[in-house]
Amino acid sequence: MAGHSKWANIKHRKAAQDAKRGKVFTKIIREIVVAARNGGPNPEDNPALRSVMDKALTANMKKDTIEKAIARGAGNQDGDNFEEMTFEGYGASGVAILVKCLSDNRNRTVSEVRHAFSKHGGNLGTDGSVAYLFQHKGQLFIENGDEDAIMEVALEAGAEDVISNDDGSFEIRCEPTDYLELKKALVDAGYEAEGEVSWLPDVEVEVDGETAEKVQKLIDTLEESDDVQNVYTNAAFPEPAES
């Protein structure tokens, strides 16, 4: 299956996250704490914990930092009572926005998310108004390689789809439960595979100009909140200019 170029956008987003590494670490630690609290401290018996540990290692978090976060979650310490929250809404021109949060103060989180939407030309929707436009999938990217060889490894390891992009990169999708096994198979085969378990839109809406700027500012404002773990959208942005 062929697709548009996404690798440039992925690298651009990763660079932006790296610039905010301290905040990224804070959010990953929060995810580890909640995963360990909900499913136990043993990653072999806790797929959610295994997945977020993979995310932490990919972000170059130290192993002892990960272990301390697991211990916090397993000990269910006071102050670690984070609540999972999902907000659904619309940005400029009606693009769909899905916001995943972990919060220890519901009122603060609701206020911050609502303010971000209203400030940047969007509005919150009701439960179910946006979520149906997305699917929960594992998503991996390989910058380049032989399509047939990548497809053979990926499909054998549980991939649902291998998408070849215009820039020569590949996007590989799978069920969330198959993500780690698929990533391991690709890495063992010699590929540099980057990705995560994500909420992917069924159909993307191309945006540019003022609309793209407003939607990007909304996403940036949401991601600045410590309570916001991830923001997903069906907006397809123009490719960033090569530096």
N, CA, C and O of each residue as an XYZ file, in Angstrom:
972
protein
N       0.847     -1.198      0.000
C       0.000      0.000      0.000
C       0.880      1.246      0.000
O       1.820      1.336      0.790
N       0.597      2.185     -0.854
C       1.400      3.409     -0.942
C       0.802      4.515     -0.094
O      -0.408      4.548      0.129
N       1.648      5.422      0.382
C       1.156      6.525      1.206
C       1.995      7.766      1.001
O       3.032      7.722      0.340
N       1.547      8.868      1.566
C       2.295     10.113      1.482
C       3.514     10.058      2.400
O       3.615      9.186      3.263
N       4.425     10.988      2.205
C       5.619     11.056      3.029
C       5.264     11.455      4.455
O       4.601     12.466      4.684
N       5.721     10.633      5.424
C       5.463     10.966      6.829
C       6.745     11.026      7.637
O       6.759     11.561      8.746
N       7.824     10.479      7.091
C       9.052     10.375      7.875
C       9.557     11.746      8.304
O      10.012     11.912      9.436
N       9.480     12.730      7.412
C       9.935     14.081      7.762
C       9.136     14.641      8.923
O       9.691     15.286      9.812
N       7.823     14.394      8.915
C       6.985     14.871     10.015
C       7.321     14.175     11.331
O       7.324     14.802     12.389
N       7.605     12.869     11.257
C       7.961     12.120     12.460
C       9.264     12.654     13.047
O       9.357     12.857     14.258
N      10.272     12.884     12.202
C      11.551     13.400     12.690
C      11.395     14.801     13.268
O      12.016     15.138     14.276
N      10.556     15.619     12.618
C      10.313     16.975     13.103
C       9.680     16.936     14.498
O      10.073     17.684     15.392
N       8.702     16.058     14.665
C       8.017     15.936     15.958
C       8.969     15.418     17.027
O       8.945     15.890     18.164
N       9.816     14.440     16.666
C      10.761     13.886     17.626
C      11.762     14.945     18.076
O      12.125     15.006     19.251
N      12.205     15.777     17.139
C      13.140     16.852     17.494
C      12.494     17.831     18.471
O      13.137     18.307     19.405
N      11.215     18.123     18.243
C      10.498     19.033     19.139
C      10.361     18.418     20.533
O      10.479     19.113     21.542
N      10.112     17.114     20.575
C       9.997     16.439     21.872
C      11.346     16.408     22.586
O      11.420     16.613     23.798
N      12.420     16.150     21.823
C      13.746     16.123     22.428
C      14.089     17.460     23.073
O      14.771     17.510     24.096
N      13.605     18.551     22.462
C      13.865     19.884     23.009
C      13.158     20.078     24.347
O      13.543     20.934     25.143
N      12.119     19.274     24.585
C      11.367     19.360     25.843
C      11.559     18.079     26.650
O      10.630     17.595     27.297
N      12.787     17.530     26.604
C      13.031     16.204     27.175
C      12.617     16.098     28.640
O      12.077     15.070     29.048
N      12.861     17.148     29.447
C      12.490     17.090     30.858
C      11.006     16.849     31.038
O      10.595     16.041     31.872
N      10.202     17.553     30.252
C       8.752     17.380     30.338
C       8.336     16.001     29.824
O       7.433     15.376     30.380
N       8.997     15.527     28.763
C       8.699     14.198     28.223
C       8.978     13.137     29.279
O       8.177     12.221     29.460
N      10.109     13.251     29.979
C      10.455     12.290     31.020
C       9.413     12.283     32.131
O       9.015     11.223     32.615
N       8.977     13.473     32.531
C       7.970     13.577     33.585
C       6.700     12.813     33.203
O       6.105     12.124     34.031
N       6.299     12.945     31.948
C       5.077     12.292     31.482
C       5.250     10.782     31.376
O       4.336     10.025     31.703
N       6.425     10.340     30.917
C       6.666      8.901     30.818
C       6.706      8.270     32.203
O       6.162      7.186     32.411
N       7.346      8.945     33.148
C       7.390      8.433     34.528
C       5.984      8.261     35.076
O       5.690      7.269     35.742
N       5.122      9.220     34.799
C       3.738      9.138     35.249
C       3.044      7.909     34.639
O       2.289      7.212     35.317
N       3.309      7.657     33.362
C       2.734      6.480     32.701
C       3.236      5.188     33.332
O       2.464      4.249     33.527
N       4.535      5.138     33.653
C       5.108      3.946     34.274
C       4.461      3.690     35.628
O       4.092      2.559     35.944
N       4.326      4.744     36.425
C       3.716      4.622     37.748
C       2.309      4.030     37.645
O       1.960      3.107     38.382
N       1.512      4.566     36.730
C       0.129      4.101     36.578
C       0.089      2.670     36.057
O      -0.710      1.865     36.536
N       0.933      2.337     35.085
C       0.959      0.979     34.535
C       1.351     -0.037     35.604
O       0.759     -1.113     35.689
N       2.355      0.306     36.421
C       2.793     -0.605     37.483
C       1.727     -0.741     38.572
O       1.531     -1.819     39.132
N       1.044      0.366     38.863
C      -0.020      0.326     39.870
C      -1.187     -0.540     39.403
O      -1.745     -1.315     40.180
N      -1.552     -0.401     38.123
C      -2.730     -1.111     37.614
C      -2.473     -2.578     37.295
O      -3.353     -3.421     37.467
N      -1.243     -2.884     36.820
C      -0.995     -4.250     36.352
C       0.134     -4.983     37.032
O       0.459     -6.109     36.656
N       0.750     -4.351     38.047
C       1.841     -5.007     38.753
C       3.202     -4.628     38.203
O       3.296     -4.126     37.083
N       4.283     -4.866     38.988
C       5.614     -4.389     38.633
C       6.398     -5.280     37.671
O       7.478     -4.895     37.222
N       5.876     -6.459     37.350
C       6.592     -7.391     36.477
C       6.195     -7.166     35.026
O       5.062     -7.465     34.649
N       7.097     -6.647     34.205
C       6.736     -6.361     32.813
C       6.345     -7.601     32.014
O       5.606     -7.499     31.035
N       6.840     -8.783     32.429
C       6.486    -10.010     31.718
C       4.997    -10.313     31.831
O       4.407    -10.930     30.945
N       4.395     -9.867     32.941
C       2.967    -10.116     33.171
C       2.113     -8.874     32.934
O       0.902     -8.896     33.156
N       2.746     -7.794     32.485
C       2.052     -6.513     32.376
C       2.405     -5.860     31.035
O       3.369     -5.099     30.953
N       1.628     -6.154     29.985
C       1.939     -5.616     28.654
C       1.990     -4.091     28.608
O       2.811     -3.514     27.894
N       1.107     -3.435     29.376
C       1.098     -1.969     29.376
C       2.409     -1.419     29.928
O       2.958     -0.453     29.398
N       2.905     -2.040     30.996
C       4.175     -1.616     31.575
C       5.318     -1.895     30.605
O       6.217     -1.068     30.455
N       5.292     -3.036     29.956
C       6.326     -3.395     28.988
C       6.383     -2.366     27.859
O       7.463     -1.984     27.408
N       5.217     -1.927     27.413
C       5.145     -0.960     26.318
C       5.707      0.396     26.722
O       6.460      1.005     25.963
N       5.349      0.871     27.905
C       5.820      2.197     28.323
C       7.307      2.147     28.689
O       8.003      3.154     28.561
N       7.800      0.992     29.140
C       9.238      0.842     29.375
C      10.007      0.947     28.059
O      11.085      1.539     28.005
N       9.443      0.370     27.004
C      10.053      0.492     25.679
C      10.110      1.960     25.254
O      11.112      2.423     24.708
N       9.015      2.686     25.514
C       8.984      4.120     25.192
C      10.049      4.874     25.990
O      10.715      5.762     25.456
N      10.210      4.518     27.271
C      11.187      5.193     28.123
C      12.614      4.941     27.635
O      13.430      5.862     27.592
N      12.909      3.705     27.271
C      14.252      3.382     26.796
C      14.538      4.053     25.459
O      15.660      4.496     25.213
N      13.526      4.129     24.591
C      13.683      4.813     23.305
C      13.994      6.290     23.517
O      14.732      6.897     22.741
N      13.414      6.870     24.592
C      13.667      8.282     24.916
C      14.961      8.479     25.703
O      15.252      9.581     26.168
N      15.749      7.380     25.852
C      17.040      7.416     26.547
C      16.912      7.697     28.043
O      17.789      8.319     28.642
N      15.823      7.238     28.633
C      15.682      7.338     30.085
C      16.551      6.266     30.752
O      16.625      5.135     30.270
N      17.199      6.621     31.848
C      18.076      5.686     32.550
C      17.258      4.566     33.196
O      16.129      4.770     33.641
N      17.869      3.372     33.231
C      17.150      2.210     33.760
C      16.801      2.372     35.236
O      15.745      1.917     35.675
N      17.686      3.023     36.012
C      17.365      3.170     37.431
C      16.197      4.125     37.639
O      15.448      3.979     38.605
N      16.026      5.115     36.734
C      14.868      6.011     36.798
C      13.590      5.228     36.516
O      12.570      5.431     37.176
N      13.651      4.339     35.540
C      12.500      3.484     35.221
C      12.152      2.596     36.406
O      10.981      2.462     36.764
N      13.169      1.988     37.017
C      12.943      1.072     38.137
C      12.345      1.794     39.342
O      11.500      1.242     40.047
N      12.785      3.025     39.575
C      12.226      3.803     40.693
C      10.751      4.127     40.443
O       9.942      4.094     41.369
N      10.405      4.439     39.192
C       9.007      4.737     38.857
C       8.137      3.493     39.025
O       7.005      3.586     39.499
N       8.665      2.327     38.636
C       7.925      1.069     38.815
C       7.686      0.812     40.301
O       6.591      0.421     40.704
N       8.723      1.038     41.110
C       8.596      0.835     42.560
C       7.546      1.772     43.162
O       6.786      1.380     44.047
N       7.515      3.013     42.671
C       6.500      3.965     43.138
C       5.101      3.446     42.837
O       4.216      3.475     43.693
N       4.915      2.975     41.620
C       3.599      2.485     41.230
C       3.202      1.238     41.993
O       2.061      1.109     42.437
N       4.148      0.317     42.144
C       3.845     -0.935     42.848
C       3.553     -0.683     44.324
O       2.769     -1.401     44.945
N       4.200      0.356     44.880
C       3.968      0.700     46.286
C       2.730      1.533     46.507
O       2.305      1.742     47.643
N       2.129      2.028     45.378
C       0.901      2.841     45.441
C       1.046      3.979     46.443
O       0.193      4.163     47.311
N       2.117      4.731     46.319
C       2.423      5.796     47.267
C       1.405      6.928     47.184
O       0.788      7.166     46.146
N       1.251      7.611     48.300
C       0.378      8.785     48.325
C       0.870      9.801     47.296
O       2.073     10.005     47.134
N      -0.064     10.424     46.614
C       0.291     11.393     45.595
C       0.402     10.797     44.217
O       0.584     11.515     43.234
N       0.292      9.461     44.136
C       0.384      8.791     42.840
C      -0.979      8.311     42.350
O      -1.058      7.396     41.530
N      -2.044      8.920     42.845
C      -3.391      8.512     42.459
C      -3.823      9.245     41.188
O      -4.728     10.080     41.209
N      -3.165      8.918     40.101
C      -3.480      9.554     38.831
C      -4.706      8.911     38.196
O      -4.899      7.696     38.261
N      -5.515      9.740     37.593
C      -6.734      9.296     36.918
C      -6.558      9.445     35.412
O      -6.093     10.477     34.929
N      -6.935      8.405     34.678
C      -6.875      8.479     33.219
C      -8.097      9.228     32.706
O      -9.225      8.912     33.083
N      -7.877     10.212     31.855
C      -8.959     11.042     31.325
C      -8.774     11.204     29.822
O      -7.647     11.305     29.339
N      -9.885     11.229     29.081
C      -9.855     11.447     27.641
C     -10.779     12.605     27.290
O     -11.923     12.660     27.744
N     -10.275     13.526     26.481
C     -11.083     14.646     26.004
C     -11.178     14.562     24.484
O     -10.209     14.211     23.809
N     -12.340     14.883     23.962
C     -12.565     14.868     22.526
C     -13.045     16.252     22.105
O     -13.870     16.867     22.781
N     -12.521     16.733     20.986
C     -12.921     18.056     20.555
C     -12.520     18.327     19.125
O     -12.079     17.440     18.395
N     -12.689     19.591     18.745
C     -12.438     20.009     17.370
C     -11.535     21.232     17.372
O     -11.693     22.139     18.190
N     -10.578     21.242     16.435
C      -9.731     22.398     16.238
C     -10.288     23.253     15.115
O     -11.442     23.098     14.715
N      -9.463     24.155     14.611
C      -9.874     25.026     13.507
C     -10.353     24.191     12.317
O      -9.800     23.129     12.030
N     -11.378     24.680     11.637
C     -11.964     24.006     10.470
C     -12.507     22.624     10.788
O     -12.683     21.806      9.885
N     -12.774     22.352     12.062
C     -13.432     21.114     12.447
C     -12.559     19.878     12.483
O     -13.083     18.765     12.523
N     -11.223     20.038     12.470
C     -10.372     18.846     12.548
C     -10.543     18.195     13.920
O     -10.758     18.876     14.922
N     -10.446     16.870     13.945
C     -10.679     16.113     15.178
C      -9.432     16.105     16.059
O      -8.312     15.956     15.569
N      -9.642     16.267     17.358
C      -8.555     16.251     18.336
C      -8.938     15.291     19.462
O     -10.021     15.392     20.039
N      -8.038     14.367     19.763
C      -8.237     13.407     20.855
C      -7.109     13.620     21.857
O      -5.935     13.550     21.494
N      -7.456     13.880     23.112
C      -6.468     14.232     24.136
C      -6.500     13.196     25.262
O      -7.539     12.984     25.887
N      -5.364     12.557     25.515
C      -5.236     11.559     26.570
C      -4.457     12.168     27.744
O      -3.369     12.717     27.566
N      -5.034     12.059     28.941
C      -4.435     12.696     30.115
C      -4.266     11.711     31.265
O      -4.974     10.708     31.357
N      -3.315     12.016     32.135
C      -3.194     11.381     33.447
C      -3.138     12.520     34.458
O      -2.241     13.362     34.397
N      -4.083     12.550     35.377
C      -4.205     13.716     36.249
C      -4.490     13.317     37.690
O      -5.175     12.330     37.958
N      -3.946     14.110     38.611
C      -4.294     13.944     40.030
C      -5.208     15.081     40.482
O      -5.466     15.235     41.676
N      -5.698     15.877     39.530
C      -6.617     16.972     39.846
C      -7.525     17.204     38.642
O      -7.180     17.957     37.732
N      -8.680     16.557     38.645
C      -9.596     16.599     37.503
C      -9.987     18.031     37.136
O      -9.988     18.388     35.958
N     -10.317     18.851     38.132
C     -10.769     20.224     37.840
C      -9.696     21.037     37.132
O      -9.987     21.791     36.203
N      -8.445     20.879     37.581
C      -7.342     21.606     36.941
C      -7.188     21.167     35.486
O      -7.014     21.996     34.593
N      -7.254     19.866     35.261
C      -7.050     19.338     33.907
C      -8.159     19.788     32.970
O      -7.896     20.216     31.846
N      -9.401     19.689     33.433
C     -10.538     20.125     32.603
C     -10.385     21.594     32.234
O     -10.617     21.979     31.087
N      -9.993     22.418     33.211
C      -9.838     23.846     32.983
C      -8.742     24.125     31.954
O      -8.935     24.945     31.056
N      -7.587     23.448     32.075
C      -6.469     23.679     31.162
C      -6.816     23.250     29.732
O      -6.503     23.950     28.770
N      -7.464     22.095     29.611
C      -7.805     21.588     28.278
C      -8.856     22.482     27.621
O      -8.737     22.821     26.443
N      -9.877     22.863     28.374
C     -10.925     23.730     27.821
C     -10.344     25.078     27.388
O     -10.703     25.606     26.336
N      -9.450     25.624     28.201
C      -8.839     26.920     27.877
C      -8.015     26.827     26.590
O      -8.048     27.734     25.759
N      -7.270     25.711     26.430
C      -6.449     25.543     25.227
C      -7.325     25.514     23.976
O      -6.998     26.151     22.974
N      -8.429     24.783     24.030
C      -9.321     24.711     22.869
C      -9.911     26.084     22.538
O      -9.899     26.509     21.383
N     -10.422     26.767     23.550
C     -11.082     28.047     23.298
C     -10.092     29.105     22.830
O     -10.453     29.969     22.031
N      -8.868     29.056     23.304
C      -7.852     30.045     22.957
C      -7.432     29.940     21.483
O      -7.045     30.932     20.866
N      -7.514     28.728     20.933
C      -6.986     28.512     19.586
C      -8.070     28.082     18.594
O      -7.817     27.289     17.688
N      -9.268     28.612     18.777
C     -10.315     28.441     17.783
C     -10.953     27.076     17.722
O     -11.504     26.693     16.690
N     -10.885     26.328     18.823
C     -11.502     25.006     18.859
C     -12.576     24.932     19.924
O     -12.876     25.926     20.585
N     -13.149     23.761     20.090
C     -14.121     23.565     21.156
C     -14.190     22.097     21.547
O     -13.997     21.210     20.715
N     -14.466     21.855     22.813
C     -14.602     20.490     23.312
C     -15.907     19.877     22.828
O     -16.918     20.567     22.696
N     -15.874     18.569     22.563
C     -17.071     17.847     22.175
C     -17.505     16.912     23.284
O     -16.871     16.845     24.337
N     -18.578     16.199     23.048
C     -19.071     15.228     24.030
C     -18.329     13.903     23.865
O     -17.660     13.677     22.856
N     -18.455     13.029     24.867
C     -17.825     11.711     24.798
C     -18.335     10.959     23.569
O     -19.541     10.860     23.345
N     -17.415     10.439     22.788
C     -17.783      9.685     21.599
C     -17.886     10.507     20.335
O     -18.079      9.961     19.249
N     -17.756     11.827     20.467
C     -17.944     12.689     19.291
C     -16.775     12.623     18.324
O     -16.925     12.939     17.144
N     -15.602     12.212     18.817
C     -14.395     12.190     17.995
C     -13.718     10.816     17.988
O     -13.133     10.415     16.982
N     -13.796     10.110     19.092
C     -13.037      8.861     19.255
C     -13.323      7.845     18.150
O     -12.441      7.073     17.774
N     -14.540      7.842     17.635
C     -14.895      6.855     16.607
C     -14.135      7.069     15.299
O     -14.137      6.196     14.432
N     -13.485      8.225     15.153
C     -12.712      8.523     13.951
C     -11.285      7.952     14.013
O     -10.530      8.070     13.048
N     -10.917      7.332     15.150
C      -9.566      6.832     15.352
C      -9.573      5.340     15.680
O     -10.558      4.801     16.184
N      -8.448      4.689     15.380
C      -8.242      3.298     15.762
C      -6.977      3.181     16.600
O      -5.981      3.853     16.331
N      -7.022      2.318     17.624
C      -5.874      2.100     18.503
C      -4.951      1.076     17.839
O      -5.302     -0.098     17.723
N      -3.769      1.526     17.402
C      -2.875      0.665     16.644
C      -1.411      0.886     17.050
O      -1.039      1.953     17.539
N      -0.603     -0.140     16.836
C       0.836      0.021     16.895
C       1.315      0.589     15.569
O       0.805      0.218     14.512
N       2.288      1.484     15.619
C       2.768      2.160     14.413
C       4.292      2.254     14.480
O       4.849      2.813     15.425
N       4.956      1.703     13.469
C       6.411      1.733     13.405
C       6.857      2.338     12.075
O       6.197      2.171     11.049
N       7.986      3.040     12.110
C       8.538      3.639     10.899
C       9.963      3.138     10.675
O      10.750      3.008     11.612
N      10.271      2.862      9.415
C      11.626      2.529      8.986
C      11.998      3.540      7.907
O      11.230      3.759      6.970
N      13.166      4.153      8.033
C      13.519      5.259      7.141
C      13.705      4.813      5.697
O      13.303      5.520      4.773
N      14.310      3.648      5.496
C      14.472      3.139      4.132
C      14.822      1.662      4.168
O      15.158      1.118      5.221
N      14.742      1.018      3.010
C      15.063     -0.404      2.918
C      14.352     -1.041      1.744
O      13.637     -0.380      0.991
N      14.564     -2.340      1.602
C      13.928     -3.086      0.525
C      12.502     -3.449      0.928
O      12.282     -4.087      1.957
N      11.542     -3.037      0.113
C      10.134     -3.209      0.475
C       9.759     -4.672      0.673
O       9.091     -5.010      1.651
N      10.173     -5.531     -0.227
C       9.801     -6.941     -0.123
C      10.369     -7.579      1.141
O       9.689     -8.352      1.815
N      11.624     -7.247      1.455
C      12.267     -7.815      2.646
C      11.585     -7.321      3.921
O      11.332     -8.100      4.840
N      11.287     -6.013      3.971
C      10.610     -5.448      5.140
C       9.229     -6.074      5.302
O       8.823     -6.421      6.411
N       8.520     -6.214      4.200
C       7.178     -6.763      4.246
C       7.185     -8.204      4.740
O       6.317     -8.605      5.515
N       8.164     -8.978      4.290
C       8.251    -10.387      4.711
C       8.445    -10.499      6.221
O       7.759    -11.274      6.887
N       9.397     -9.711      6.759
C       9.658     -9.741      8.203
C       8.433     -9.243      8.977
O       8.023     -9.848      9.968
N       7.863     -8.140      8.511
C       6.759     -7.507      9.235
C       5.523     -8.394      9.278
O       4.937     -8.592     10.342
N       5.129     -8.923      8.142
C       3.909     -9.727      8.094
C       4.057    -11.008      8.906
O       3.102    -11.466      9.533
N       5.258    -11.584      8.892
C       5.488    -12.799      9.665
C       5.407    -12.525     11.161
O       5.064    -13.410     11.944
N       5.728    -11.281     11.558
C       5.722    -10.916     12.981
C       4.392    -10.311     13.432
O       4.290     -9.828     14.560
N       3.377    -10.331     12.573
C       2.051     -9.897     13.012
C       1.590     -8.561     12.488
O       0.561     -8.058     12.941
N       2.307     -7.956     11.547
C       1.876     -6.670     10.987
C       0.571     -6.836     10.218
O       0.331     -7.863      9.583
N      -0.262     -5.805     10.287
C      -1.505     -5.791      9.514
C      -1.318     -5.133      8.158
O      -1.982     -5.499      7.188
N      -0.411     -4.157      8.090
C      -0.238     -3.387      6.870
C       1.159     -2.805      6.821
O       1.703     -2.379      7.840
N       1.740     -2.791      5.623
C       3.027     -2.135      5.390
C       2.796     -1.073      4.314
O       2.421     -1.394      3.187
N       3.021      0.180      4.666
C       2.733      1.307      3.776
C       4.047      1.911      3.301
O       4.871      2.323      4.117
N       4.250      1.967      1.992
C       5.447      2.608      1.444
C       5.134      4.070      1.165
O       4.166      4.385      0.473
N       5.955      4.959      1.704
C       5.734      6.395      1.574
C       6.541      6.990      0.426
O       7.497      6.387     -0.063
N       6.137      8.180      0.009
C       6.740      8.826     -1.153
C       8.228      9.115     -0.977
O       8.963      9.211     -1.960
N       8.678      9.255      0.281
C      10.083      9.594      0.523
C      10.963      8.358      0.703
O      12.133      8.480      1.063
N      10.405      7.162      0.453
C      11.189      5.936      0.581
C      11.108      5.287      1.950
O      11.660      4.206      2.155
N      10.419      5.936      2.900
C      10.251      5.348      4.225
C       9.052      4.402      4.227
O       8.263      4.367      3.282
N       8.937      3.639      5.308
C       7.850      2.673      5.436
C       7.144      2.855      6.778
O       7.784      3.086      7.804
N       5.835      2.750      6.755
C       5.021      2.761      7.962
C       4.399      1.380      8.108
O       3.814      0.849      7.165
N       4.530      0.806      9.296
C       4.034     -0.545      9.546
C       3.040     -0.474     10.698
O       3.338      0.083     11.755
N       1.854     -1.046     10.484
C       0.795     -0.983     11.490
C       0.445     -2.385     11.988
O       0.541     -3.370     11.256
N       0.037     -2.442     13.256
C      -0.315     -3.722     13.854
C      -1.286     -3.492     15.010
O      -1.555     -2.352     15.388
N      -1.808     -4.580     15.565
C      -2.595     -4.482     16.788
C      -1.666     -4.078     17.938
O      -0.497     -4.462     17.946
N      -2.174     -3.303     18.912
C      -1.321     -2.881     20.032
C      -0.619     -4.044     20.729
O       0.527     -3.908     21.156
N      -1.297     -5.187     20.846
C      -0.718     -6.340     21.541
C       0.447     -6.955     20.778
O       1.247     -7.686     21.362
N       0.560     -6.670     19.472
C       1.643     -7.226     18.661
C       2.810     -6.262     18.489
O       3.811     -6.607     17.861
N       2.691     -5.060     19.041
C       3.667     -4.001     18.766
C       5.095     -4.384     19.174
O       6.016     -4.280     18.364
N       5.280     -4.821     20.409
C       6.634     -5.079     20.896
C       7.283     -6.245     20.159
O       8.472     -6.199     19.842
N       6.510     -7.283     19.889
C       7.050     -8.432     19.154
C       7.431     -8.025     17.731
O       8.458     -8.457     17.209
N       6.599     -7.193     17.109
C       6.885     -6.717     15.760
C       8.143     -5.848     15.748
O       9.002     -6.011     14.882
N       8.251     -4.938     16.695
C       9.430     -4.076     16.761
C      10.692     -4.904     16.953
O      11.707     -4.649     16.305
N      10.636     -5.892     17.838
C      11.799     -6.755     18.092
C      12.201     -7.507     16.817
O      13.388     -7.629     16.511
N      11.205     -8.008     16.078
C      11.504     -8.750     14.858
C      12.198     -7.859     13.832
O      13.133     -8.292     13.159
N      11.741     -6.616     13.715
C      12.340     -5.684     12.759
C      13.764     -5.301     13.171
O      14.664     -5.242     12.334
N      13.959     -5.043     14.465
C      15.287     -4.692     14.960
C      16.243     -5.880     14.798
O      17.390     -5.708     14.387
N      15.758     -7.088     15.128
C      16.591     -8.287     14.981
C      16.987     -8.523     13.523
O      18.031     -9.111     13.239
N      16.130     -8.050     12.594
C      16.417     -8.199     11.168
C      17.346     -7.101     10.652
O      17.692     -7.081      9.471
N      17.750     -6.185     11.542
C      18.722     -5.162     11.173
C      18.146     -3.800     10.830
O      18.869     -2.931     10.343
N      16.841     -3.595     11.080
C      16.216     -2.316     10.743
C      16.138     -1.417     11.974
O      15.952     -1.889     13.095
N      16.282     -0.115     11.741
C      16.031      0.865     12.802
C      14.566      1.222     12.757
O      14.128      1.970     11.882
N      13.814      0.696     13.688
C      12.364      0.900     13.706
C      11.989      1.784     14.880
O      12.289      1.465     16.030
N      11.332      2.897     14.583
C      10.865      3.814     15.621
C       9.350      3.888     15.575
O       8.755      3.832     14.499
N       8.727      4.014     16.729
C       7.278      4.126     16.725
C       6.696      4.083     18.118
O       7.392      4.311     19.108
N       5.399      3.785     18.183
C       4.681      3.729     19.445
C       3.292      3.167     19.186
O       2.854      3.035     18.044
N       2.622      2.843     20.268
C       1.199      2.513     20.177
C       0.437      3.830     20.205
O       0.632      4.646     21.105
N      -0.419      4.035     19.231
C      -1.006      5.357     19.013
C      -2.487      5.232     18.656
O      -3.018      4.133     18.494
N      -3.132      6.383     18.541
C      -4.510      6.453     18.024
C      -4.429      7.077     16.637
O      -4.130      8.263     16.497
N      -4.694      6.277     15.624
C      -4.512      6.697     14.239
C      -5.860      7.018     13.594
O      -6.814      6.255     13.750
N      -5.948      8.128     12.877
C      -7.218      8.496     12.241
C      -7.542      7.583     11.065
O      -6.649      7.169     10.326
N      -8.822      7.274     10.897
C      -9.249      6.487      9.739
C      -9.015      7.253      8.445
O      -8.606      6.679      7.436
N      -9.278      8.554      8.485
C      -9.092      9.419      7.310
C      -8.420     10.709      7.770
O      -8.857     11.332      8.738
N      -7.365     11.105      7.079
C      -6.687     12.357      7.412
C      -7.276     13.520      6.625
O      -7.729     13.356      5.492
N      -7.261     14.694      7.242
C      -7.758     15.919      6.618
C      -6.568     16.854      6.411
O      -5.949     17.294      7.379
N      -6.252     17.154      5.172
C      -5.107     18.022      4.897
C      -5.420     19.464      5.303
O      -6.476     20.006      4.979
N      -4.478     20.064      6.016
C      -4.634     21.458      6.459
C      -3.391     22.238      6.044
O      -2.299     21.679      5.947
N      -3.567     23.523      5.804
C      -2.418     24.372      5.506
C      -2.749     25.803      5.924
O      -3.846     26.091      6.403
N      -1.786     26.681      5.733
C      -2.002     28.097      6.018
C      -2.435     28.368      7.449
O      -1.886     27.804      8.395
N      -3.421     29.231      7.594
C      -3.889     29.665      8.913
C      -4.482     28.511      9.709
O      -4.300     28.434     10.924
N      -5.189     27.617      9.032
C      -5.778     26.476      9.736
C      -4.696     25.605     10.352
O      -4.793     25.226     11.520
N      -3.669     25.286      9.580
C      -2.568     24.461     10.089
C      -1.890     25.136     11.278
O      -1.536     24.480     12.258
N      -1.713     26.453     11.182
C      -1.059     27.197     12.261
C      -1.890     27.153     13.543
O      -1.352     26.953     14.632
N      -3.206     27.341     13.407
C      -4.079     27.313     14.590
C      -4.107     25.934     15.236
O      -4.027     25.810     16.458
N      -4.221     24.893     14.404
C      -4.269     23.532     14.940
C      -2.955     23.180     15.627
O      -2.960     22.573     16.698
N      -1.824     23.560     15.017
C      -0.530     23.264     15.623
C      -0.359     23.995     16.950
O       0.177     23.433     17.905
N      -0.814     25.246     17.015
C      -0.727     25.989     18.277
C      -1.595     25.352     19.353
O      -1.212     25.322     20.522
N      -2.758     24.844     18.967
C      -3.628     24.149     19.928
C      -2.927     22.909     20.465
O      -2.918     22.673     21.673
N      -2.336     22.109     19.567
C      -1.640     20.900     19.990
C      -0.464     21.251     20.896
O      -0.262     20.605     21.924
N       0.312     22.269     20.524
C       1.467     22.681     21.336
C       1.026     23.117     22.730
O       1.662     22.768     23.723
N      -0.063     23.880     22.801
C      -0.558     24.348     24.100
C      -1.019     23.178     24.958
O      -0.734     23.136     26.155
N      -1.722     22.238     24.362
C      -2.168     21.052     25.095
C      -0.972     20.259     25.614
O      -0.968     19.821     26.764
N       0.041     20.074     24.769
C       1.194     19.270     25.163
C       2.048     19.954     26.224
O       2.849     19.298     26.889
N       1.888     21.261     26.388
C       2.612     21.960     27.437
C       2.093     21.592     28.827
O       2.809     21.746     29.817
N       0.868     21.113     28.902
C       0.282     20.738     30.191
C       0.916     19.447     30.699
O       1.031     18.474     29.955
N       1.328     19.440     31.971
C       1.896     18.237     32.566
C       0.886     17.092     32.587
O       1.268     15.922     32.581
N      -0.399     17.431     32.611
C      -1.434     16.397     32.710
C      -1.720     15.715     31.372
O      -2.279     14.619     31.345
N      -1.346     16.346     30.277
C      -1.627     15.798     28.945
C      -0.505     14.862     28.534
O       0.649     15.275     28.416
N      -0.849     13.594     28.315
C       0.142     12.602     27.904
C       0.351     12.585     26.400
O       1.486     12.566     25.925
N      -0.745     12.591     25.653
C      -0.660     12.521     24.197
C      -1.827     13.265     23.559
O      -2.929     13.316     24.105
N      -1.557     13.841     22.389
C      -2.586     14.516     21.597
C      -2.590     13.883     20.206
O      -1.544     13.763     19.568
N      -3.761     13.485     19.747
C      -3.895     12.863     18.425
C      -4.868     13.690     17.587
O      -5.824     14.261     18.112
N      -4.615     13.748     16.291
C      -5.477     14.530     15.410
C      -5.579     13.860     14.043
O      -4.702     13.092     13.648
N      -6.659     14.162     13.330
C      -6.757     13.670     11.953
C      -6.257     14.707     10.956
O      -6.411     14.535      9.746
N      -5.656     15.788     11.463
C      -5.086     16.811     10.585
C      -3.772     16.309      9.990
O      -2.926     15.776     10.709
N      -3.601     16.476      8.684
C      -2.359     16.161      7.993
C      -1.663     17.471      7.648
O      -2.144     18.229      6.805
N      -0.541     17.737      8.290
C       0.159     19.006      8.131
C       1.105     18.975      6.936
O       1.557     17.905      6.527
N       1.405     20.146      6.375
C       2.427     20.196      5.326
C       3.754     19.694      5.873
O       4.037     19.835      7.062
N       4.563     19.110      5.001
C       5.869     18.626      5.443
C       6.736     19.792      5.883
O       6.760     20.830      5.221
N       7.463     19.634      7.015
C       8.347     20.713      7.450
C       9.481     20.913      6.460
O       9.953     19.965      5.832
N       9.906     22.150      6.334
C      11.009     22.452      5.410
C      12.291     21.820      5.908
O      12.567     21.822      7.107
N      13.074     21.278      4.989
C      14.365     20.685      5.366
C      15.309     21.792      5.807
O      15.429     22.832      5.160
N      15.980     21.537      6.936
C      16.942     22.529      7.439
C      18.303     22.319      6.815
O      19.241     23.057      7.117
